[in-house]
């Protein structure tokens, strides 16, 4: 099984500015994203991911985010097992708010 690559919010920010930016998939629950979310992220709650797998892009890195990084790590590992290129954003949306966008409301 492939090792899950954990990236920091700052690394994600740099990747988003690059030539081949990743797709951001937020695996939190809808009520969590009402508080805050990373601009451009696609909400697919962890519990509904198996049924919505076809919504994820093939041939593109998927940066998985949650609140703090635990769910995103589990989902990234699962996605790797499904043959997708996935990374987990360590620190999650909370880390993004601390490191990249301090104006973001934190939950």
N, C-alpha and C positions, 0 to 999 in steps of 0.2 A: 504494500500500500504506500502511496506517495506521501511524503511529509508535507504538512500544511505550512505554507509560508505565511508568517505574520508580518504585516507591514505597519508602520506608524501612520498616524494621521498626516504628518508632514510628508511622508513618502507618497501617500495617496494624493495629496495636493499636487506634488511634483508630477506624478503620473498623469493626473488630469490635464496638466498643461502640455503634456507630451504629444507626439505625433499619433500615438495609438492608445488613447485613453481607455481605461477600463470601464465596464458597466458597473454601476454601484447598485447592489441589491441590499435593501434594508429588510432584515428578517424579524424586526420587532412587530408588536401588535399595533393595529390601527390607532388605538388610544395613545400609544407612546409617540407615534409620529405626529399626532395633533399638537404635541408640546414642542417638538423640534424635529428637523430632519436635514440631511445634507442635500443641498440643491442638486437636482438632476437624478436623485436616487429613485429606484423603482421598488415599491413596497410589495413584498411577497412574504407574509408571515411564515415563520419556520414551520408551523403545523400544516400549512397548505402547500408547501414547496413540492412535495412529490406529485401532487395533482397538477401543478403549474410549471413543471420542469420545462415544458416546451416553450415557455415565455423567455427563457434565458438564451442569450446569444451563443452560438457555437463559433469557435475561432477567435474569440475575444476574451481577454482576462476579465473575470468577474471579481470585483472587490466586495466582499460580504461584510456588512456592518450590523451591529445590534447596539445595545446600550453601552456595554463595557467590554465586550470581546469574547464572552463565553459561548453564546449561541452562534456567533459568527464563525468561531473556530470549528464547532461541531458541523455546521452547515458546509463550510469550506471543505472539510474532510469528506463529507458525504458527496459533494459535487465532484471532487477529484475522483471518487470511486465511480461516478457516472460518466467519467471521461471528459469533464469540463476543466478548464483552466481557472482555478479559483484561489484567492488569497483572503486571509482574514485580517481585518483592520483592528489591531490591538488597541484597546482603550475605547473602541467604538465611537458612537456619536458623542458621548461625554468627553472622550479624548479629543475629538475634532473641535468641540466647543472650547476646550482648554488650550489647545495648541495652535489651531488654525483660525477659528472664528469666535473670539471672546464675546462678541455681541449676541451669539446664539443663546436662546433660552435653554437652560439645563433642566432635565427632569429628575 
